[in-house]
Amino acid sequence: MKTQSEYTVPLLPLRGILVYPSMVLHLDVGRDYSVQALEKAMMNSSEIFMTTQKDVSIEEPKQEDLYQVGTLTKVNQMMKLQNGTIRVLVEGMRRAKIVKFQDTGTYYSVFIETFDKNFEPDAETEALMRTMLDLFSQYINQSKKISNETFATVSDMEDGGKAADIIASHLPLRLPQKQEILETIDVKQRMRKLIELIKNEQEILSLERAISKQVKKSMERTQKEYYLREQMKAIQKELGDKEGKTAEVHELREKILNANMPEHVANMAFKELDRYEKISATSSESGVIRNYLDWLISLPWSNATVDDLDIAKAEKILNEDHYGLEKVKERVLEYLAVQQITQSMKGPILCLAGPPGVGKTSLARSIAKSLGRKFVRVSLGGVKDESEIRGHRRTYVGAMPGRMIQGMKKAGTINPVFLLDEIDKMSSDFRGDPSSALLEVLDPEQNHSFSDHYIEEPYDLSKVMFIATANDLSTIPGPLRDRMEIISISGYTEMEKIEIAKNHLLPKQIKENGLNRNQLRVNADALQLIVRRYTREAGVRSLERKLAAICRKTAKMIVSGKRKRVTVTAKNLEDFLGKPIFHYGQAEMEDQIGVATGLAYTAAGGDTLQIEVSLSPGKGKLMLTGKLGDVMKESAQTAFSFVRSKAEELGLPDDFHEKYDIHIHVPEGAVPKDGPSAGITIATALISALTKHAVHKEVGMTGEITLRGRVLPIGGLKEKSLGAHRAGLKKIIIPKENEKDLDDIPESVRGELAFYPVTHMDEVIKIAIVGEEQ
């Protein structure tokens, strides 16, 4: 390559085409800048530089919008047309590159560097030339779109670079590929690139031919099948034969008539059936329509079970299947009573909220049994896709209805008990929010016309009794929670667990392990010990597993011949279950100074919490230990501030907080503790330690404290009271505002505990501190 010359010429940007050297081309020019450039060229030497735009949509290109390598051309002829455009005949002369770009205001001018052709034939060039011409000849024979005259012209050329340019101009290459050839100055390299491009085009032509043959063959087969199918229809019509698709369509029509669909749904079904009858059986659309019709036919549109409205019978079934859970049972019986009076009522939407293992799912099954309804369970745990609820549109491959419609098909009636299990475990992602899709399902004002994307027609869910279960209400979105009636199942008391084990779990495990009642007996004291020392839960799953372990060991003893019958007592329980796993809080043996007994709520029920305070000479530092949460730390700070404000009344020196370091500790430091109910307990322990007055050993307390000493209400009083009773406490101090919750506490516990409702810390001191009683 060598530079021939450098000079300034007008620029004509091209859109969608390019000009090679030695190439003659007609162009229509209409842009003002281009027209001015042409006129300027004609005024001088008729030379103009042409290069291609990178983006054809740009009306006024700048330098960065143009390829920098183009062709210096000569305008041989120019003619104005009636529409205002100019038609020119140009001839490519040499490759050139933009060195400097200038906008004169009326046209573009460029300072260019041109390149010599510089063709020097040798053996390698000759070999490349022959290969290129041979491949071009094969391509012409395959495509049939390029004349033999073109090949004759090219084959007579001695200049390989010029031949490559001519061939490139006739190939159906994309513009960037053509530009790449133009930008390749070296002749050998240009021919090599063109050889690769011709090979690629040959492969594409071969593929096009193969595809064309396949399409033609497929069309011929389809036409043949259509002809034979029409002949078959004619023969069947003549013979009165109902076999084949005709019989199938007739059968589907009968099923639609017998499905008791609403009129608008039946019309849609018949419309789809007509389409199905006309479409070829080999068409993919045929299978989609058939599947859709099957769903419409199999759904219950009017078939309903008759509710068993015998309240006494329903109550008996619920009591047999479940011990306790009075609020849920009462709500079901209320529904039955109203149903019996009105004979028509929308299905209630209940949400059973509580810890795992308290019997939420089995309770829903018992409700269905007591009502005499079908039971359907759908697990929503881990559901992320909105289509799981609303279904997929039929345009998708493998589309299906959502879980609601699938459940209704499974039930076969329009009024089942529908359990939405683990409704709090749903989540959302880019596929949508399933909890939002449930809003329509669980809204009594909307679910009479539930819309599933697959079924498309409105479906009535208003007669369904929806029951949802959840472990954590806080993870359920507010709008969804608002549509449900929340019934909290906080867990079973110790007495309830013993009764459940005795009447339900133990008989079940004895039966499942192949035993009978005579072979295994578990005493009440052993059951109580299992509940207290081997399980710690709100429900009864772990309890059932422990009973199953006892049954298995019993079966082994009987099979091995060691025993014929086994009785499990508190004394020999360790032989079956090993050493106790858990311990529970117990009341102090004597009155203690600086130690107060608080009541705590845990997921496994209530327990007691000893809060200890010790004083040591120091500078008033307050230490809190025992892995306390932020709320409990704030309760301790509040209690300390209250004690300082009451220093004079308590007989404490004003500067006591500057003489002592105060250490507040809650034992079992490995267990996290938090919650707004330990304020009065911490304050009592502080006052006891500072005044050297002991705290009554039989007193337990729960309540939050303010800086002024007011006692605020707490939650979980039932569980806390049961924990206090189990620990052997006799007196319980509770906030005055929690008096209303005393009705929830079992009578057996209420009769053995004395409750003291208080509104201020002064009342707590009088009850809890020895020597302060009045």
ZAMARGU-4260 file (C-alpha; in steps of 0.2 Angstrom, whole numbers, plus 5000, padded with zeros to 4 digits):
<rodrens>
0) 5000/5000/5000 | 5006/5018/4996 | 4998/5034/4997 | 4994/5042/4980 | 4987/5059/4984
5) 4978/5069/4997 | 4965/5082/4993 | 4948/5089/4997 | 4932/5084/4988 | 4913/5085/4992
10) 4905/5071/5002 | 4889/5062/4997 | 4883/5050/5011 | 4874/5034/5005 | 4860/5025/5014
15) 4859/5006/5012 | 4872/5004/4998 | 4890/5007/4994 | 4901/5009/4979 | 4916/4999/4974
20) 4930/5005/4963 | 4927/5001/4945 | 4908/4999/4949 | 4895/5010/4938 | 4879/5014/4948
25) 4863/5024/4946 | 4858/5034/4961 | 4843/5045/4966 | 4849/5060/4977 | 4836/5070/4986
30) 4844/5077/5002 | 4849/5096/5001 | 4867/5093/5007 | 4869/5079/4995 | 4862/5089/4980
35) 4873/5104/4985 | 4888/5092/4985 | 4884/5085/4968 | 4883/5103/4961 | 4899/5107/4969
40) 4908/5092/4961 | 4901/5096/4944 | 4908/5113/4945 | 4926/5106/4948 | 4932/5090/4942
45) 4916/5079/4944 | 4924/5070/4958 | 4915/5066/4974 | 4918/5055/4989 | 4905/5042/4993
50) 4904/5033/5010 | 4889/5024/5018 | 4880/5028/5034 | 4880/5016/5049 | 4862/5020/5052
55) 4850/5023/5038 | 4837/5032/5048 | 4848/5047/5052 | 4843/5061/5040 | 4858/5073/5044
60) 4873/5062/5047 | 4889/5068/5056 | 4906/5061/5054 | 4904/5048/5068 | 4888/5042/5059
65) 4898/5037/5043 | 4911/5024/5039 | 4928/5032/5037 | 4933/5022/5022 | 4923/5025/5006
70) 4926/5027/4987 | 4931/5042/4977 | 4919/5042/4962 | 4917/5052/4946 | 4900/5059/4941
75) 4897/5054/4923 | 4879/5060/4921 | 4867/5070/4931 | 4848/5073/4927 | 4835/5082/4937
80) 4818/5073/4939 | 4801/5080/4941 | 4799/5076/4959 | 4814/5087/4963 | 4827/5073/4966
85) 4843/5071/4955 | 4847/5055/4946 | 4866/5053/4943 | 4877/5040/4935 | 4893/5037/4945
90) 4909/5027/4942 | 4920/5021/4957 | 4938/5026/4955 | 4948/5022/4970 | 4947/5018/4989
95) 4949/5033/5000 | 4949/5037/5019 | 4942/5052/5027 | 4956/5062/5035 | 4947/5078/5040
100) 4928/5081/5040 | 4920/5099/5037 | 4902/5105/5037 | 4902/5121/5025 | 4884/5125/5030
105) 4877/5119/5013 | 4886/5103/5010 | 4899/5091/5018 | 4918/5093/5012 | 4931/5080/5017
110) 4950/5080/5015 | 4954/5062/5009 | 4968/5050/5007 | 4967/5039/4992 | 4976/5022/4989
115) 4984/5015/4973 | 4977/4998/4967 | 4995/4992/4969 | 4991/4974/4961 | 5007/4964/4959
120) 5003/4946/4952 | 5012/4931/4959 | 5009/4912/4962 | 4999/4915/4978 | 4988/4928/4970
125) 4985/4917/4955 | 4980/4902/4967 | 4968/4914/4977 | 4961/4920/4960 | 4957/4903/4954
130) 4949/4897/4970 | 4938/4913/4971 | 4932/4911/4953 | 4929/4893/4955 | 4918/4896/4971
135) 4909/4910/4962 | 4905/4899/4947 | 4898/4886/4959 | 4888/4899/4968 | 4881/4906/4951
140) 4875/4888/4947 | 4867/4886/4964 | 4858/4902/4965 | 4852/4905/4947 | 4851/4923/4951
145) 4867/4930/4943 | 4870/4929/4924 | 4884/4919/4916 | 4889/4936/4907 | 4894/4942/4924
150) 4905/4927/4927 | 4913/4929/4910 | 4917/4947/4914 | 4925/4943/4930 | 4935/4928/4924
155) 4943/4939/4910 | 4950/4951/4923 | 4969/4950/4928 | 4967/4961/4943 | 4962/4950/4957
160) 4957/4965/4968 | 4946/4972/4955 | 4938/4955/4952 | 4935/4953/4971 | 4926/4970/4971
165) 4915/4965/4956 | 4910/4948/4965 | 4907/4956/4981 | 4895/4969/4973 | 4885/4954/4966
170) 4884/4944/4982 | 4868/4946/4994 | 4880/4951/5008 | 4875/4962/5023 | 4881/4980/5022
175) 4894/4978/5036 | 4901/4963/5026 | 4902/4973/5011 | 4910/4987/5020 | 4923/4975/5027
180) 4928/4970/5009 | 4929/4989/5005 | 4940/4993/5020 | 4952/4978/5015 | 4966/4987/5005
185) 4978/4972/5003 | 4972/4962/4988 | 4977/4945/4995 | 4968/4948/5011 | 4953/4954/5002
190) 4952/4939/4991 | 4954/4927/5006 | 4939/4936/5015 | 4929/4935/5000 | 4932/4916/4998
195) 4926/4913/5016 | 4910/4924/5012 | 4906/4914/4996 | 4908/4898/5005 | 4896/4904/5019
200) 4883/4909/5006 | 4884/4892/4998 | 4880/4884/5014 | 4865/4895/5017 | 4859/4891/4999
205) 4860/4873/5003 | 4850/4875/5019 | 4837/4885/5010 | 4835/4871/4997 | 4833/4858/5010
210) 4820/4868/5020 | 4811/4871/5004 | 4810/4853/5000 | 4804/4849/5017 | 4790/4862/5016
215) 4785/4856/4999 | 4784/4838/5005 | 4775/4843/5021 | 4762/4853/5011 | 4759/4838/4999
220) 4757/4826/5014 | 4744/4839/5022 | 4735/4841/5006 | 4734/4822/5004 | 4728/4819/5022
225) 4715/4833/5019 | 4708/4825/5004 | 4708/4807/5012 | 4699/4815/5027 | 4686/4823/5017
230) 4683/4806/5008 | 4681/4798/5024 | 4668/4810/5030 | 4658/4808/5015 | 4659/4789/5017
235) 4654/4790/5035 | 4640/4801/5031 | 4633/4789/5018 | 4635/4774/5030 | 4628/4783/5045
240) 4644/4778/5054 | 4647/4788/5070 | 4665/4782/5073 | 4680/4793/5073 | 4680/4811/5076
245) 4661/4813/5072 | 4657/4801/5086 | 4669/4810/5098 | 4661/4827/5094 | 4644/4820/5097
250) 4649/4813/5114 | 4656/4830/5119 | 4640/4839/5114 | 4630/4827/5125 | 4642/4830/5140
255) 4641/4849/5138 | 4622/4848/5138 | 4622/4837/5154 | 4635/4848/5163 | 4622/4860/5169
260) 4633/4875/5164 | 4627/4893/5165 | 4621/4899/5148 | 4636/4910/5144 | 4648/4896/5148
265) 4638/4883/5138 | 4638/4895/5123 | 4657/4897/5124 | 4658/4878/5125 | 4648/4875/5110
270) 4657/4888/5100 | 4674/4879/5105 | 4666/4862/5100 | 4662/4869/5083 | 4680/4875/5080
275) 4686/4858/5086 | 4675/4849/5074 | 4682/4859/5059 | 4701/4858/5064 | 4712/4844/5058
280) 4716/4831/5071 | 4734/4833/5068 | 4734/4852/5072 | 4741/4857/5088 | 4726/4868/5091
285) 4715/4853/5091 | 4723/4846/5107 | 4722/4863/5115 | 4703/4865/5112 | 4700/4847/5117
290) 4709/4849/5134 | 4699/4865/5137 | 4683/4857/5134 | 4687/4843/5145 | 4690/4855/5159
295) 4674/4864/5156 | 4664/4848/5157 | 4673/4841/5172 | 4671/4857/5183 | 4656/4857/5195
300) 4644/4870/5189 | 4629/4866/5200 | 4632/4850/5208 | 4632/4853/5227 | 4632/4842/5243
305) 4618/4844/5255 | 4625/4851/5272 | 4622/4841/5287 | 4614/4854/5298 | 4613/4843/5314
310) 4622/4854/5327 | 4623/4841/5340 | 4630/4828/5328 | 4643/4841/5322 | 4648/4846/5339
315) 4651/4827/5344 | 4662/4824/5328 | 4672/4840/5332 | 4674/4835/5351 | 4679/4817/5346
320) 4692/4823/5334 | 4699/4837/5344 | 4701/4841/5362 | 4700/4859/5367 | 4700/4873/5353
325) 4683/4879/5359 | 4683/4895/5349 | 4685/4887/5332 | 4672/4874/5336 | 4660/4888/5342
330) 4663/4897/5326 | 4658/4882/5315 | 4643/4878/5325 | 4637/4897/5324 | 4639/4895/5305
335) 4628/4879/5305 | 4615/4887/5316 | 4613/4902/5304 | 4613/4890/5289 | 4599/4880/5296
340) 4589/4896/5299 | 4592/4905/5282 | 4595/4889/5271 | 4607/4901/5261 | 4623/4909/5266
345) 4640/4913/5259 | 4654/4902/5264 | 4664/4910/5278 | 4683/4913/5276 | 4692/4908/5291
350) 4711/4909/5295 | 4717/4897/5308 | 4733/4905/5315 | 4745/4897/5327 | 4761/4887/5329
355) 4765/4871/5320 | 4758/4855/5327 | 4742/4862/5335 | 4730/4853/5323 | 4725/4867/5311
360) 4725/4856/5295 | 4717/4841/5304 | 4704/4853/5311 | 4699/4859/5294 | 4697/4840/5289
365) 4685/4838/5304 | 4675/4853/5299 | 4672/4846/5282 | 4667/4829/5290 | 4655/4837/5302
370) 4647/4847/5288 | 4646/4832/5277 | 4656/4841/5263 | 4670/4836/5252 | 4687/4842/5258
375) 4701/4849/5247 | 4718/4854/5252 | 4730/4865/5243 | 4747/4869/5250 | 4753/4887/5246
380) 4770/4885/5254 | 4783/4891/5242 | 4771/4897/5229 | 4779/4912/5219 | 4770/4912/5203
385) 4753/4921/5201 | 4748/4909/5188 | 4747/4895/5202 | 4732/4904/5208 | 4724/4912/5192
390) 4730/4899/5179 | 4740/4901/5163 | 4732/4909/5147 | 4728/4896/5134 | 4740/4903/5122
395) 4755/4896/5132 | 4761/4878/5128 | 4756/4866/5142 | 4743/4879/5150 | 4733/4873/5164
400) 4720/4881/5176 | 4726/4888/5193 | 4725/4878/5209 | 4708/4885/5214 | 4700/4878/5198
405) 4710/4862/5200 | 4704/4860/5218 | 4686/4862/5212 | 4687/4849/5199 | 4695/4837/5212
410) 4680/4841/5224 | 4667/4838/5211 | 4655/4850/5221 | 4652/4869/5221 | 4652/4869/5240
415) 4667/4860/5247 | 4678/4864/5262 | 4693/4871/5254 | 4709/4872/5264 | 4723/4885/5259
420) 4737/4878/5269 | 4752/4888/5274 | 4745/4904/5267 | 4759/4914/5276 | 4773/4905/5266
425) 4769/4912/5249 | 4781/4924/5241 | 4783/4935/5226 | 4795/4937/5212 | 4796/4943/5193
430) 4782/4931/5189 | 4769/4940/5200 | 4762/4941/5217 | 4751/4926/5221 | 4744/4934/5237
435) 4737/4948/5227 | 4729/4935/5216 | 4721/4927/5231 | 4712/4944/5235 | 4698/4940/5223
440) 4697/4922/5229 | 4695/4927/5247 | 4683/4942/5245 | 4665/4937/5249 | 4660/4952/5238
445) 4670/4946/5223 | 4672/4927/5223 | 4655/4924/5215 | 4663/4928/5198 | 4681/4922/5200
450) 4691/4924/5184 | 4704/4910/5180 | 4715/4915/5165 | 4713/4897/5157 | 4694/4895/5160
455) 4691/4913/5155 | 4673/4912/5160 | 4668/4918/5178 | 4667/4904/5191 | 4656/4905/5207
460) 4667/4902/5223 | 4655/4910/5235 | 4648/4894/5241 | 4665/4887/5246 | 4670/4887/5264
465) 4688/4893/5263 | 4699/4889/5278 | 4717/4896/5278 | 4731/4891/5290 | 4746/4901/5295
470) 4760/4901/5307 | 4764/4919/5307 | 4751/4932/5303 | 4764/4946/5301 | 4770/4939/5284
475) 4752/4940/5277 | 4749/4956/5267 | 4737/4968/5275 | 4723/4968/5261 | 4723/4948/5261
480) 4723/4947/5280 | 4708/4959/5281 | 4697/4948/5270 | 4699/4933/5282 | 4692/4930/5300
485) 4707/4927/5311 | 4705/4913/5324 | 4721/4911/5334 | 4726/4894/5341 | 4739/4899/5353
490) 4744/4881/5358 | 4738/4867/5370 | 4739/4868/5389 | 4749/4855/5398 | 4732/4847/5404
495) 4726/4847/5386 | 4741/4839/5379 | 4739/4825/5392 | 4721/4822/5387 | 4726/4823/5368
500) 4739/4810/5371 | 4728/4799/5382 | 4713/4799/5370 | 4720/4802/5353 | 4739/4800/5350
505) 4742/4785/5361 | 4728/4774/5354 | 4733/4779/5336 | 4751/4774/5339 | 4747/4758/5348
510) 4736/4754/5332 | 4749/4759/5319 | 4763/4749/5328 | 4753/4733/5328 | 4749/4733/5347
515) 4733/4733/5357 | 4728/4741/5373 | 4731/4726/5384 | 4750/4725/5378 | 4754/4744/5382
520) 4749/4756/5396 | 4756/4773/5399 | 4752/4780/5416 | 4746/4798/5418 | 4761/4803/5428
525) 4772/4796/5414 | 4762/4806/5401 | 4764/4822/5411 | 4783/4819/5412 | 4784/4817/5394
530) 4775/4833/5391 | 4786/4843/5403 | 4803/4835/5401 | 4804/4827/5384 | 4795/4840/5373
535) 4794/4859/5372 | 4781/4864/5359 | 4765/4873/5357 | 4757/4858/5347 | 4759/4839/5349
540) 4770/4833/5335 | 4785/4829/5346 | 4773/4822/5359 | 4767/4810/5346 | 4784/4805/5341
545) 4789/4801/5359 | 4774/4790/5361 | 4778/4781/5344 | 4796/4778/5351 | 4788/4770/5367
550) 4777/4759/5356 | 4792/4753/5345 | 4802/4748/5360 | 4787/4739/5367 | 4784/4730/5351
555) 4802/4724/5351 | 4801/4718/5369 | 4785/4708/5365 | 4792/4701/5349 | 4808/4696/5357
560) 4798/4687/5371 | 4805/4698/5385 | 4788/4704/5390 | 4770/4701/5386 | 4763/4717/5392
565) 4772/4734/5396 | 4767/4748/5409 | 4776/4764/5407 | 4777/4775/5423 | 4787/4790/5428
570) 4800/4779/5436 | 4804/4768/5421 | 4801/4781/5408 | 4820/4784/5405 | 4822/4766/5400
575) 4811/4770/5385 | 4816/4788/5381 | 4833/4791/5389 | 4837/4805/5400 | 4825/4821/5400
580) 4829/4834/5387 | 4821/4849/5394 | 4818/4857/5411 | 4805/4870/5416 | 4805/4884/5428
585) 4800/4881/5446 | 4796/4892/5461 | 4810/4897/5473 | 4811/4887/5489 | 4812/4902/5500
590) 4810/4921/5499 | 4825/4929/5490 | 4832/4946/5490 | 4836/4953/5473 | 4827/4939/5464
595) 4810/4941/5456 | 4800/4928/5446 | 4793/4934/5429 | 4782/4925/5417 | 4787/4923/5399
600) 4778/4918/5383 | 4787/4906/5371 | 4782/4897/5355 | 4780/4881/5366 | 4769/4889/5379
605) 4772/4899/5395 | 4787/4898/5407 | 4794/4907/5422 | 4809/4918/5421 | 4820/4922/5436
610) 4827/4940/5436 | 4842/4942/5447 | 4850/4959/5453 | 4866/4961/5462 | 4874/4976/5469
615) 4893/4980/5471 | 4903/4995/5476 | 4906/5006/5461 | 4901/5022/5451 | 4883/5018/5446
620) 4886/5007/5431 | 4871/4997/5425 | 4875/4980/5418 | 4863/4969/5408 | 4867/4951/5404
625) 4857/4936/5398 | 4856/4939/5379 | 4842/4952/5381 | 4834/4960/5366 | 4832/4978/5363
630) 4814/4979/5370 | 4820/4970/5386 | 4835/4981/5388 | 4824/4997/5387 | 4812/4989/5400
635) 4827/4988/5412 | 4832/5006/5409 | 4815/5011/5412 | 4813/5001/5428 | 4830/5008/5434
640) 4824/5026/5431 | 4808/5023/5440 | 4817/5016/5455 | 4828/5032/5455 | 4813/5043/5455
645) 4806/5034/5470 | 4822/5033/5480 | 4815/5045/5494 | 4799/5035/5496 | 4809/5018/5496
650) 4821/5025/5510 | 4836/5025/5498 | 4850/5038/5498 | 4849/5051/5484 | 4866/5046/5478
655) 4864/5027/5479 | 4866/5026/5460 | 4883/5034/5461 | 4889/5022/5475 | 4884/5005/5467
660) 4886/4996/5451 | 4870/4987/5447 | 4870/4970/5438 | 4854/4963/5431 | 4855/4946/5425
665) 4842/4934/5417 | 4849/4916/5418 | 4850/4904/5403 | 4861/4917/5394 | 4862/4906/5378
670) 4843/4908/5375 | 4838/4925/5367 | 4825/4934/5377 | 4814/4949/5372 | 4797/4956/5374
675) 4787/4970/5383 | 4782/4962/5399 | 4797/4961/5410 | 4796/4979/5417 | 4788/4976/5434
680) 4798/4961/5437 | 4815/4970/5434 | 4809/4985/5445 | 4803/4973/5459 | 4820/4964/5459
685) 4829/4981/5459 | 4819/4987/5474 | 4822/4971/5483 | 4841/4972/5481 | 4842/4990/5486
690) 4830/4989/5501 | 4837/4972/5507 | 4819/4966/5507 | 4815/4949/5500 | 4802/4945/5487
695) 4789/4932/5491 | 4793/4915/5483 | 4776/4911/5478 | 4773/4927/5468 | 4775/4928/5449
700) 4772/4944/5439 | 4770/4950/5421 | 4768/4968/5415 | 4777/4983/5407 | 4781/4998/5416
705) 4782/5017/5412 | 4794/5030/5419 | 4779/5036/5430 | 4776/5018/5437 | 4760/5014/5427
710) 4758/4995/5423 | 4754/4992/5404 | 4745/4977/5397 | 4753/4962/5390 | 4749/4947/5379
715) 4749/4928/5381 | 4741/4928/5398 | 4734/4911/5396 | 4751/4903/5392 | 4760/4913/5406
720) 4747/4907/5419 | 4749/4889/5414 | 4768/4891/5416 | 4766/4899/5433 | 4754/4885/5438
725) 4766/4872/5432 | 4780/4880/5442 | 4771/4879/5458 | 4767/4898/5460 | 4752/4904/5470
730) 4750/4922/5467 | 4751/4931/5450 | 4752/4950/5447 | 4744/4955/5431 | 4740/4972/5423
735) 4723/4978/5427 | 4719/4979/5408 | 4722/4960/5406 | 4707/4956/5418 | 4697/4952/5402
740) 4709/4938/5397 | 4706/4928/5413 | 4691/4920/5405 | 4703/4911/5393 | 4712/4902/5407
745) 4706/4885/5411 | 4695/4884/5427 | 4707/4871/5435 | 4721/4883/5434 | 4711/4898/5439
750) 4705/4890/5454 | 4723/4886/5461 | 4730/4904/5457 | 4726/4920/5465 | 4727/4934/5452
755) 4731/4952/5457 | 4726/4965/5444 | 4737/4981/5446 | 4738/4998/5438 | 4754/5005/5447
760) 4770/4999/5453 | 4766/5004/5471 | 4753/4990/5471 | 4766/4978/5464 | 4778/4982/5479
765) 4764/4980/5492 | 4760/4962/5485 | 4777/4956/5480 | 4790/4963/5493 | 4790/4955/5510
770) 4786/4967/5524 | 4777/4979/5512 | 4760/4970/5514 | 4745/4980/5521
</rodrens>
